Amino acid sequence: MDIIIIGSGPAGISAALYAKRAGADVTVISRGRGALEKAEKIENYYGLAEPVTGAELEANGIAGAKRLGVNFIEDEVVGVAMNDDFTGLVVQTPNRTCDAKAVVLSAGSTRLAPKIPGLKELEGKGVSYCAICDAFFYRQKIVAVLGEGEYALHEAEILLPHASKVMLFTNGKEPVVEIPDTIEVHKEKVIAVEAENENGMERVCGLRAEGGALTPVNGLFIALGTAGSVDLARKIGAGTENNRVVVDGDMATNVPGLYAAGDCTGGLLQVVKAAYEGAVAGLAAAKYARRS
Amino acid sequence: MAVTVLNKDNFKNEVLKADKPVLVDFWATWCGPCRMMAPVVEKIAEEHPEIKVCKVDIDENPELAQMFNVMSIPTLAAFKDGQLTGTAVGYQPKENVMRLFA
């Protein structure tokens, strides 16, 4: 495929429209409700004689893109990576792996990680956001994944062949996917990430649950909810800052062929801003795909 | 200046006994963010002769990663006078890396 767009909100659909009209082969992958769908009434967007619901605007956007020949896949993206010879990108879902010349991240902004004491402080000292990068450090060790969905399961499955034991901590939630028996599920709320100190060097040693029980772990991988644009960007090595993806004037990240648009780049959380950024990203991605 | 490739045999001389501040990039071939970090690190080596820039392939030198408690890659580590003075984890733009030497 030429271009894969992750997310079907105003940024993703605008990117799809502009890339498609520029002659690219475009596929949108998305699943679930975005921020727009939840908006009750929109009356500050150009061209609306009467207010519309977010859901209506979104449905119209998708219908228009389909009319132009944009492909749609309903699936949850759990990873974006470079292909094996570093000549293009691959988009991973639980059901498929798709090659793309260019990818637009437009899956909205993600909420920040929960404020569990130790989580931020121990980043890089046992707390990790990338299983594929860091599984190596946990050979024959005990690891936990914090999360409850496909994304957490994907990270856990990367760790399984390396670690001696993989646990899933849902932090008070019910798992939304079926978890295989090889992964131990803990549903209790995590109140602290505990560390030990060896020769002046701190590292994660366990998770403290509500009620006081300590489960020993050597590492904790964060994969809450669905993977948002910032999560995906971070794992491929795109610059992120304060929970937003860093882009240039073409909406390009530092990763060749990877663009981002909409809420995930920060600033105004508005349809008009998402649509503009999507248009720029779509055109730039189409140009990039033509060249590569 | 070129980036110095480190292993367990030259680490002490190149880093701990260096006569200027040292930047060490702990990386591995399979790690996407590490691939993105490489050109940034090379640029720093080019533009900042006052800093010695080195890299460690943790796959070939797990003992060096362990010695400095590296558990996520990429990890950028700053050394001065034989002491580890700061680290940054994950892809970082040049300005962030240079902040380790501020």
Interface residues (C-beta under 8 A of the other chain):
Chain A: A81 M82 F86 E123 G124 K125 G126 S128 Y129 C130 I132 C133 D134 F136 F137 M201 E202 R203 G219 R234 K235 I236 G237 A238 G239 T240 V246 N254 V255
Chain B: A28 W30 C31 G32 P33 C34 R35 M36 M37 I58 D59 A65 F68 N69 V70 M71 S72 I73 T75 T87 V89 G90 Y91 Q92 P93
